[in-house]
Amino acid sequence: MLLAKPLKSKPREIADDLRERLADAEGLLEAVEIAGPGFLNFRLKQASWQGLVHEILRAGRAYGTNESGEGASVQVEFV
């Protein structure tokens, strides 16, 4: 929705364009659906999320650690 004004387009039209471009996403996605005024809902293929679970279990406590952005403040929103 933030792109609507700079792109001079409606949020749902932008979402539809993105949905089409992400339709296969290298075989990771089962579906991409537009919701509400222009939100996108992604549904992962079973093999995608199962592979991620295996990766997390293999890495253990080290999963997700890195040094990028070290010392920078960020705001994280989880919905």
C-alpha positions as CSV (number, residue, x, y, z in Angstrom):
1,M,0.0,0.0,0.0
2,L,3.0,2.3,0.5
3,L,3.9,2.0,-3.1
4,A,0.4,3.1,-4.4
5,K,1.1,6.8,-4.4
6,P,4.7,6.8,-5.9
7,L,3.6,4.3,-8.5
8,K,0.3,6.1,-9.1
9,S,-1.6,2.8,-9.0
10,K,-4.2,1.2,-6.7
11,P,-2.8,-1.1,-3.9
12,R,-4.8,-4.1,-5.2
13,E,-3.4,-3.6,-8.7
14,I,0.2,-3.6,-7.3
15,A,-0.6,-6.6,-5.2
16,D,-2.0,-8.4,-8.3
17,D,1.2,-7.6,-10.3
18,L,3.4,-8.9,-7.4
19,R,1.2,-12.0,-7.1
20,E,1.7,-12.9,-10.7
21,R,5.4,-12.4,-10.5
22,L,5.6,-14.6,-7.4
23,A,3.3,-17.3,-8.7
24,D,6.0,-20.0,-8.7
25,A,8.8,-18.4,-6.7
26,E,11.3,-21.2,-7.5
27,G,8.8,-23.9,-6.4
28,L,8.5,-22.7,-2.8
29,L,4.9,-21.4,-2.9
30,E,1.6,-23.3,-3.0
31,A,-0.3,-20.0,-3.6
32,V,-0.1,-16.3,-3.3
33,E,-3.5,-14.6,-2.6
34,I,-4.6,-11.0,-2.4
35,A,-6.4,-10.0,0.8
36,G,-8.2,-6.9,1.8
37,P,-7.0,-3.6,0.3
38,G,-3.7,-5.0,-1.1
39,F,-2.1,-7.4,1.3
40,L,-0.5,-10.6,0.1
41,N,-0.9,-14.0,1.8
42,F,1.7,-16.6,1.0
43,R,1.1,-20.3,1.4
44,L,4.3,-22.4,1.3
45,K,4.5,-25.8,-0.3
46,Q,4.8,-28.6,2.3
47,A,8.3,-29.5,1.2
48,S,9.4,-25.8,1.7
49,W,8.4,-25.4,5.3
50,Q,9.5,-29.0,6.2
51,G,12.9,-28.3,4.7
52,L,13.2,-25.2,6.8
53,V,12.2,-27.1,10.0
54,H,15.0,-29.6,9.2
55,E,17.5,-26.8,8.7
56,I,16.5,-25.2,12.0
57,L,16.9,-28.5,13.9
58,R,20.3,-29.1,12.3
59,A,21.6,-25.7,13.2
60,G,20.2,-25.8,16.7
61,R,20.8,-22.6,18.8
62,A,23.0,-21.1,16.0
63,Y,20.0,-20.9,13.6
64,G,19.4,-17.3,12.5
65,T,22.6,-15.9,14.0
66,N,24.7,-13.5,11.9
67,E,26.7,-10.3,12.3
68,S,24.8,-8.2,9.7
69,G,23.5,-5.0,11.1
70,E,25.5,-5.4,14.2
71,G,25.0,-2.4,16.5
72,A,22.1,-1.0,14.5
73,S,18.6,-0.6,16.0
74,V,15.7,-2.2,14.3
75,Q,12.0,-2.5,14.9
76,V,10.5,-6.0,14.5
77,E,6.7,-6.5,14.1
78,F,5.2,-9.9,14.3
79,V,1.6,-10.3,13.5
